[in-house]
Each structure stands twice: as C-alpha cells, then as structure tokens.
C-alpha cells in the first residue's frame, strides 16, 4: 500500500517541492524526504532488477521509478491513494495526470476470464474481440426511466445494435449509447474496450449482468456486494405516499444492490435494509427528491415465536342451537412438543368413524389458525404436534365450520397446560475490528447476551464470531461505529430460535398484549 504521505511527496512538481500551494514548508521537508525514500524503496521492491539498482545506487532514475510504479500498480502490489477536493478544485490536475501516467491501460491488463456455455474462456482487452461488458450500476430516473451503466472489457458496444444477456437468456435491443459527463449524456456511435458507457430502457438487464455478443455469450464474474447490516421498518406519511411507496422502494433497490426490500409476513412490516444509518437516510432523501414519496422509519419489530415444553390431552367442543339447524363439533386432541425446527405436525388417529373423514381437515385448519395468533403474546406457534384421537358428531348439526371451531377451542385451552414459552431469533455475527478494540467489542457483546464462538487473527484486525439475540443488535451498526471510531465492520444473518429468559419474556409478553389490545380498540 502506498500511503497518502508518500504520494504527496512524489507528486510535488518535479520532486522539487513546488506543489500546488507552493514550496514544501521547512518543518515538513525532512518528513517528505523520508517519505520519498520509503516510496522509492516500495517501488523498487516490485521488480528484481529495480531492487538491484536501488541497492547498488541508493536511488532510482525518473524512468526507473515510473517503470516500477506502473508495474506495481498494474500487478496490484501498490495501491495509490491521493487527496484533494472536487468542490474546491484542489488536486484534480494531479489526479488526472496520475491516471494517465500510472494506471494501466486496458490493453496492458491481463486477459479477462469468464465462462461461456459452462466452459472457462479468456478474452483480451481489445476492440477486435467479441463483446463482453459488465453492468456495474443501474440508475432509476423518474423522467428518463432506467439508465444502465456498464464497462466494456472486450469488443465494442455499438449504437443501434442487439446484444445478448446470457444470465437472463434474453436479447436486448440498444438504441443510443451514451458517455456520462456529470449530468450530461453524450451520444456516441460506440463504446470500445476499456471505456464506461450507458444505455437507456433495457428490459431485463440489471446490475451485475453481462452484456455479450449473441454468438459468444460470455458470462463475467458478478460483482460481490456486501450484505446489509441495518434494517428499518418503513411507514408512509400520507395515504398518497402509501400508494407509491412499494414501487419507489423497488426502483431504489434496482439501482442499489446493497439495499434490500422485504416484507415480514409475521409482523406485516415493510423492511428496508442497508449498510448503515447514513445509507438509509440517503435512500429516504432520494425517494423524496425523485419520486415525491415521504416516509417515516422505525426499528423493526422482533419476530418472536411461541412453542411448548409439555404435553396434554384436552377436549374441544362447540355446540350451538339457534332454533333451526344447530352447530355441533366434538374433538379430543393430544398436544405435544416437537424438536427444534419441527414446525407443525397433525396426526389423525380417529378409528371407528368417531369423526367423519370429511370433517378432519377442518379440525386441522382450525388448529393452524389458532397457532398463528399464539396464546401468551399473540406470536405464531412452532414445533407443535397435535394428534386427533377421538370425538363425536351429530348427523344433522355437525359441519366443517363446527369442527374447525371445536379444534381451535380445544387447542387454545390445552396449550396453556403445556408450559408455553417465548422464542427469539438469534443472529450469527462476524465482526472485524482492529486489535485494540477487541476487548471493548467482546464486553459489549457479552452485555447483549451474546455468545462468543471464536476469534481469528487477520493481520492488524481480529475477526470475532458470535451469536447474539436479534433484539439486542437492531442498532448494532451505530454501536460498533461508536466503539471503533468507524473502523469496525460486521455481517450478520439469522441462525436459529432460542428460549427467551424468563425475566425478559414477561416484559415482552406484557408489551405484546398491550399492543394487541390497543390495536383491537
């Protein structure tokens, strides 16, 4: 890695200290000279011949330095970092000159590797090769529609032509081809290998897709995007916003692959997941500016679940006489727990026609509907087995509806005798932080009821693996940024459900019942 000080030292005009702001201050000359020496040594180390010259002479000529820097950057051994300000127009000339002088042109890059009809093939970065371009961004414009930005790795993408999308197995027709210059779109006849371009209104192509020639359908390795780390529930501010929110979020997600939009079927919340608070704030501002949609956000509800730890046998009976034909259903069921992940199992053990076969599916349906609302906090129930083993019916008054209600009543009554408990989702987390923050992060995870699974060293960083209840890490992106001064990052995904400790379960149950009561009122 070539750091900022090194490059700042090198990019002073001619190395003589005549920079944009004038001569190097006297109190920095010694530091800059040291930085120049370290940079020269780093450049020399990329090539055996250069290191011999450097060890012999103690320095490199301008030509030798340029050769080594070019080779080091092209091979990835050196990574240039420059500073400047676009708004103040500082360092822009140094940046553009550095790009021209030191970054490798497409024809100097190694051959591109992809797959064609399941076989690995290579392509040179030449306009004479078949077309291979990668879509790296999609822009949703409320007026111009979808704008697809791509880089051509081989061949040329020409205006008024047809290309093939091998991932979607579909041909796409191209009209105009553009170069993007700020807010302007400049129409060009073609975009050759090495250049970036854009086309409008493609039908099926999205970010990460490959654009190729129809007779050579090469698939390039897709861009690997990081997983979202922060989720928020999205609420429209007005009825008008409610009508447009889904389409607006879908278009924003199409433009930004690190943004995920989902709907939680349990909590019925529209969820927006991204890389952090700033990322989601930017998305909300863009929705307002581009589509006129205003939303409020809040932490998502935790999708708790309920299960049982005991067994019981219970009668569920529904009898109603209304003057005419009545309603009659009588069931005897056994309720017992299943292993984790067992879901729901219904077993029919009726013998001798105690309940007609036509009514048994209604019993199962009534129990399933009762499980959706749970019994202690109105959360869905899981890992439950119900066995229907006896009952009775009436030739005239029995019906599917009566047995459905009977099954539901019996289940609700019996579950309370089966030691019902609350389950919470537990997340698997991988947290990468500099070594000096490991103690703080581990202490914080322990305070969040986390279980440390292990720590792996990786250079100056440590990779902490842990399992933590979801309820404790809804705002972990902000917590980690605060603890590590923004130097830590993490990924997490759902792993399993586990029992909620009793002292916390009572609070959660009370709050859930209060919300349910308020919702009914």
Long-range contacts (C-beta under 8 A, 24 or more apart in sequence): 1-78, 1-79, 1-81, 2-39, 2-42, 2-78, 2-79, 2-80, 2-81, 3-81, 4-81, 4-82, 4-83, 5-31, 5-32, 5-35, 6-35, 6-36, 6-38, 6-39, 6-42, 7-39, 7-80, 7-81, 7-82, 8-32, 8-35, 8-83, 9-33, 9-35, 9-36, 9-39, 10-36, 10-39, 11-82, 11-94, 11-98, 20-90, 20-91, 20-93, 20-94, 40-65, 42-72, 42-78, 43-68, 43-69, 43-72, 43-78, 44-68, 45-77, 46-71, 46-72, 46-75, 46-77, 46-78, 47-71, 66-101, 66-102, 69-102, 70-102, 70-104, 73-102, 73-103, 73-104, 74-104, 74-108, 74-109, 105-194, 106-153, 106-193, 106-194, 107-194, 112-153, 112-154, 112-220, 113-221, 114-210, 114-218, 114-219, 114-220, 114-221, 115-218, 115-219, 116-216, 116-217, 116-218, 116-219, 117-217, 121-218, 123-153, 123-154, 123-218, 124-154, 125-153, 125-154, 125-193, 125-194, 126-154, 126-155, 126-193, 127-154, 127-155, 127-156, 127-192, 127-193, 128-155, 129-154, 129-155, 129-193, 130-154, 130-155, 130-212, 130-213, 130-215, 130-216, 130-218, 131-155, 131-156, 131-157, 131-163, 131-211, 131-212, 131-213, 131-216, 132-210, 132-211, 132-212, 132-213, 132-218, 132-220, 133-157, 133-191, 133-210, 133-211, 133-212, 134-208, 134-209, 134-210, 134-211, 134-220, 134-223, 135-205, 135-206, 135-207, 135-208, 135-209, 135-210, 135-211, 136-207, 136-223, 137-207, 137-255, 138-206, 138-207, 138-254, 138-255, 139-255, 140-251, 140-252, 140-254, 140-255, 140-290, 141-290, 142-290, 142-291, 144-200, 145-200, 145-201, 146-200, 146-201, 146-202, 146-254, 147-185, 147-198, 147-199, 147-200, 148-198, 148-199, 148-200, 148-202, 148-205, 149-180, 149-196, 149-197, 149-198, 150-191, 150-196, 150-197, 150-198, 150-199, 150-211, 151-195, 151-196, 151-197, 152-191, 152-192, 152-193, 152-194, 152-195, 152-196, 152-197, 153-193, 153-220, 154-193, 155-193, 155-213, 156-190, 156-191, 156-192, 156-193, 157-190, 157-191, 157-197, 157-199, 157-211, 158-189, 158-190, 159-187, 159-188, 159-189, 159-190, 162-214, 163-211, 163-212, 163-213, 163-214, 164-211, 164-212, 164-213, 164-214, 164-217, 165-204, 165-205, 165-209, 165-210, 165-211, 165-212, 166-210, 166-212, 166-217, 166-218, 166-219, 167-208, 167-209, 167-210, 167-219, 168-204, 168-205, 168-209, 170-203, 170-204, 171-214, 172-202, 172-203, 172-204, 172-205, 172-211, 174-199, 174-202, 175-199, 175-200, 175-201, 176-200, 206-254, 207-254, 207-255, 207-257, 208-257, 223-257, 225-257, 225-258, 226-258, 226-275, 226-491, 227-491, 227-493, 228-258, 228-259, 228-260, 228-273, 228-274, 228-275, 229-274, 229-275, 229-276, 229-476, 229-477, 229-489, 229-490, 229-491, 229-492, 230-273, 230-274, 230-275, 230-276, 230-277, 230-279, 230-280, 230-475, 230-476, 230-477, 231-271, 231-272, 231-273, 231-300, 231-474, 232-271, 232-272, 232-273, 232-280, 232-297, 232-298, 232-299, 232-300, 233-267, 233-269, 233-270, 233-271, 233-272, 233-297, 233-298, 233-299, 233-300, 233-301, 234-269, 234-270, 234-271, 234-272, 234-295, 234-296, 234-297, 235-270, 235-295, 235-296, 235-297, 235-298, 236-293, 236-294, 236-295, 236-296, 237-294, 237-295, 237-296, 238-294, 241-293, 241-294, 241-295, 244-291, 244-292, 244-293, 245-270, 245-293, 245-295, 246-270, 248-287, 248-290, 248-291, 248-293, 249-287, 251-291, 252-283, 252-286, 252-287, 256-283, 259-283, 264-300, 264-301, 264-303, 266-303, 266-379, 266-380, 267-300, 267-301, 267-303, 269-300, 269-301, 271-300, 272-297, 275-477, 276-477, 276-478, 276-481, 277-477, 277-478, 299-474, 299-475, 300-474, 302-424, 302-425, 302-470, 302-471, 302-474, 303-379, 303-425, 304-377, 304-379, 304-422, 304-423, 304-424, 304-425, 304-500, 304-508, 304-512, 305-374, 305-379, 305-380, 305-381, 305-382, 305-422, 305-423, 305-497, 306-374, 306-375, 306-376, 306-377, 306-379, 306-380, 306-381, 306-382, 306-420, 306-421, 306-422, 306-423, 307-337, 307-381, 307-382, 307-383, 307-384, 307-420, 307-421, 307-423, 308-335, 308-336, 308-337, 308-381, 308-383, 308-384, 308-415, 308-418, 308-419, 308-420, 308-421, 309-337, 309-418, 309-419, 309-420, 309-421, 310-337, 310-417, 310-418, 310-419, 311-335, 311-336, 311-337, 311-418, 312-414, 312-417, 312-418, 313-414, 314-410, 314-411, 314-413, 314-414, 314-417, 315-410, 316-406, 316-407, 316-408, 316-409, 316-410, 316-411, 316-413, 316-414, 317-406, 317-409, 317-410, 318-402, 318-403, 318-405, 318-406, 318-409, 320-402, 321-397, 325-396, 325-397, 326-394, 326-396, 326-397, 327-397, 327-398, 327-399, 327-401, 327-402, 327-405, 328-393, 328-394, 328-397, 328-398, 328-402, 329-359, 329-363, 329-391, 329-393, 329-398, 329-399, 329-402, 329-403, 329-404, 329-405, 329-406, 329-407, 330-391, 330-392, 330-393, 330-406, 331-355, 331-363, 331-388, 331-390, 331-391, 331-403, 331-406, 331-407, 331-410, 332-388, 332-389, 332-390, 332-391, 332-410, 333-363, 333-367, 333-386, 333-387, 333-388, 333-389, 333-407, 333-410, 333-411, 333-414, 334-386, 334-387, 334-389, 335-384, 335-385, 335-386, 335-411, 335-414, 335-415, 335-418, 336-384, 336-385, 336-387, 336-418, 337-383, 337-384, 337-385, 337-418, 338-383, 338-384, 338-385, 339-383, 340-383, 340-496, 340-497, 341-383, 342-382, 342-383, 342-384, 342-385, 343-382, 343-383, 344-368, 344-371, 344-381, 344-382, 344-383, 344-384, 344-385, 344-386, 345-384, 345-385, 345-386, 346-385, 346-386, 346-387, 346-388, 347-385, 347-386, 347-387, 347-388, 348-388, 349-387, 349-388, 349-389, 350-388, 350-389, 350-390, 350-391, 354-390, 354-391, 354-392, 354-393, 355-388, 355-391, 355-392, 355-393, 355-403, 356-393, 356-398, 358-400, 359-393, 359-398, 359-399, 359-400, 359-403, 360-388, 360-403, 361-400, 362-400, 362-401, 362-403, 362-404, 362-407, 363-388, 363-403, 363-404, 363-406, 363-407, 364-388, 364-407, 365-404, 365-407, 366-403, 366-404, 366-405, 366-406, 366-407, 366-408, 366-411, 367-407, 367-408, 367-411, 369-404, 369-408, 370-407, 370-408, 370-411, 370-412, 371-411, 374-420, 375-412, 375-415, 375-416, 375-420, 376-420, 376-422, 376-509, 377-422, 377-508, 377-509, 377-512, 377-513, 378-512, 378-513, 378-516, 379-422, 379-512, 381-415, 381-420, 382-423, 382-497, 386-411, 421-499, 421-500, 421-505, 422-499, 422-500, 422-505, 422-508, 422-509, 423-497, 423-498, 423-499, 423-500, 424-469, 424-470, 424-471, 424-497, 424-498, 424-499, 424-500, 425-469, 425-470, 425-494, 425-496, 425-497, 426-467, 426-468, 426-469, 426-470, 426-494, 426-495, 426-496, 426-497, 426-498, 427-467, 427-468, 427-469, 427-470, 427-473, 427-492, 427-493, 427-494, 427-495, 428-465, 428-466, 428-467, 428-492, 428-493, 428-494, 428-495, 429-464, 429-465, 429-466, 429-467, 429-468, 429-473, 429-476, 429-490, 429-491, 429-492, 430-463, 430-464, 430-465, 430-490, 430-491, 430-492, 431-463, 431-464, 431-465, 431-466, 431-480, 431-488, 431-489, 431-490, 432-458, 432-461, 432-462, 432-463, 432-464, 432-488, 432-489, 432-490, 433-461, 433-462, 433-464, 433-480, 433-484, 433-487, 433-488, 434-460, 434-461, 434-462, 434-484, 434-487, 434-488, 435-460, 435-461, 435-462, 437-483, 437-484, 437-487, 437-488, 438-462, 438-464, 440-483, 440-484, 441-480, 441-483, 441-484, 441-488, 444-479, 444-483, 448-472, 448-473, 449-501, 467-495, 468-492, 469-498, 470-494
